[in-house]
Amino acid sequence: MTCDVCGHAMRGGPAAELWVCPWCYAWTELDHGGHELARARYEPPDRRWERVEAPEPPEGTAHAYGHLGTTLCGAGYDGLTASPYPWVPGWSSACPDCEEAAAVIDRRRPAEARDEKRNRPLSHPGSNGLPFQDAPDPAPT
């Protein structure tokens, strides 16, 4: 499947219905028939990421949860998940490598894809995913 934000190849997530772009970190959720249901809207780095939750996270350092069980800086820990709490670059406890990764990822999001108000995307040209389609109106009788 091709990312409809930046055009790079996406990877399947932990659930078969979730696809994540390793380049711009856009994600797309599919229904069981393979139709696109939703994609997260663009959020700037200070509102986009959750803090990592792990049984034994590094002392004093707050990492951002990326996708697929790793931090933005690429660190992996047993039992790592996203917490319900935000991660904000610029906090004194924020991992500097996660901050840099968040800035790089943010620069990869095309400017024209930052102001979109939709969360039911059409497929990027060349994508093998089907766009979300409403059922056609019934034919008049």
C-alpha positions as CSV (number, residue, x, y, z in Angstrom):
1,M,0.0,0.0,0.0
2,T,1.2,3.5,-0.8
3,C,1.0,6.4,1.6
4,D,-1.6,8.9,0.4
5,V,0.3,11.7,2.2
6,C,3.9,11.4,0.8
7,G,3.8,8.5,-1.7
8,H,6.2,6.1,0.1
9,A,5.4,2.4,0.8
10,M,3.5,1.7,4.0
11,R,4.0,-1.1,6.4
12,G,1.3,-3.2,8.1
13,G,0.9,-2.4,11.8
14,P,0.2,-4.8,14.7
15,A,-3.4,-5.1,13.5
16,A,-4.0,-6.1,9.9
17,E,-6.3,-3.0,9.5
18,L,-3.5,-0.5,10.4
19,W,-0.9,0.7,7.9
20,V,1.9,3.1,8.9
21,C,4.2,5.1,6.7
22,P,7.8,4.7,8.0
23,W,8.8,8.0,6.2
24,C,6.2,10.6,7.3
25,Y,4.5,8.4,10.0
26,A,1.0,9.0,8.6
27,W,-1.2,6.0,9.4
28,T,-4.3,4.7,7.6
29,E,-6.9,2.4,9.1
30,L,-8.7,0.0,6.8
31,D,-11.9,-1.8,7.2
32,H,-12.1,-5.6,6.9
33,G,-12.7,-5.3,3.2
34,G,-9.5,-3.2,2.6
35,H,-11.3,0.1,2.1
36,E,-9.7,3.1,3.8
37,L,-11.7,4.4,6.8
38,A,-9.5,7.0,8.4
39,R,-6.2,8.6,8.6
40,A,-4.9,10.8,11.4
41,R,-5.1,14.5,10.6
42,Y,-1.8,16.4,10.6
43,E,-0.8,17.6,14.1
44,P,2.4,19.6,14.8
45,P,5.1,17.8,16.9
46,D,4.0,19.3,20.2
47,R,0.5,17.7,19.8
48,R,1.2,14.6,17.8
49,W,3.1,12.1,20.0
50,E,2.3,10.1,23.1
51,R,4.8,9.4,25.8
52,V,6.2,5.9,26.0
53,E,4.9,3.6,28.7
54,A,7.2,0.7,29.6
55,P,7.7,-1.5,32.7
56,E,11.2,-0.1,33.1
57,P,11.6,3.1,31.0
58,P,15.0,4.9,31.1
59,E,15.3,7.1,34.3
60,G,14.6,10.8,33.7
61,T,14.1,10.6,30.0
62,A,10.7,10.9,28.3
63,H,10.6,9.1,25.0
64,A,7.9,9.6,22.3
65,Y,6.1,6.6,21.1
66,G,6.6,6.1,17.3
67,H,4.7,3.2,15.9
68,L,5.1,-0.5,15.8
69,G,6.5,-0.9,19.3
70,T,9.5,1.6,19.2
71,T,10.3,5.1,20.3
72,L,10.8,7.8,17.8
73,C,14.5,7.5,18.3
74,G,14.4,3.8,17.6
75,A,14.8,2.4,21.1
76,G,12.8,-0.6,21.9
77,Y,11.9,-1.9,25.4
78,D,10.0,-5.0,26.4
79,G,6.4,-4.1,26.9
80,L,6.7,-0.7,25.3
81,T,3.3,0.9,24.5
82,A,1.9,4.4,24.0
83,S,0.6,6.0,27.2
84,P,-2.5,8.2,27.3
85,Y,-0.2,11.2,28.1
86,P,1.3,13.6,25.5
87,W,5.0,13.8,24.7
88,V,6.1,17.4,24.0
89,P,9.5,18.3,22.4
90,G,11.1,21.0,24.4
91,W,10.3,19.6,27.8
92,S,13.5,19.3,29.9
93,S,12.9,15.5,30.2
94,A,12.3,15.0,26.4
95,C,14.7,12.6,24.7
96,P,16.8,14.8,22.4
97,D,17.0,12.0,19.8
98,C,13.2,11.7,19.8
99,E,13.0,15.6,19.4
100,E,15.2,15.4,16.3
101,A,13.2,12.5,14.9
102,A,10.0,14.4,15.5
103,A,11.3,17.5,13.7
104,V,12.6,15.4,10.7
105,I,9.2,13.6,10.4
106,D,7.4,16.9,10.6
107,R,9.4,18.3,7.7
108,R,8.5,15.3,5.6
109,R,4.8,16.0,5.7
110,P,4.1,18.0,2.5
111,A,2.9,21.5,3.2
112,E,-0.3,20.9,1.1
113,A,-1.2,17.9,3.3
114,R,-1.0,19.9,6.6
115,D,-4.2,21.9,6.4
116,E,-6.5,19.1,5.3
117,K,-9.7,18.8,7.3
118,R,-10.7,15.3,6.2
119,N,-10.0,12.0,7.9
120,R,-11.5,9.8,5.3
121,P,-8.7,9.9,2.6
122,L,-8.7,9.0,-1.0
123,S,-5.9,6.7,-2.0
124,H,-2.7,8.2,-3.3
125,P,-2.3,7.7,-7.1
126,G,-0.7,4.3,-7.6
127,S,-1.9,3.0,-4.2
128,N,-3.2,-0.5,-4.2
129,G,-5.6,0.4,-1.4
130,L,-9.2,1.2,-2.3
131,P,-10.5,4.6,-1.3
132,F,-13.4,4.8,1.2
133,Q,-16.5,4.9,-0.8
134,D,-20.1,5.4,0.3
135,A,-22.6,3.0,-1.0
136,P,-24.2,4.3,-4.3
137,D,-27.6,5.8,-4.1
138,P,-30.3,3.2,-5.0
139,A,-31.6,3.5,-8.5
140,P,-35.0,5.2,-8.7
141,T,-38.0,2.9,-9.3
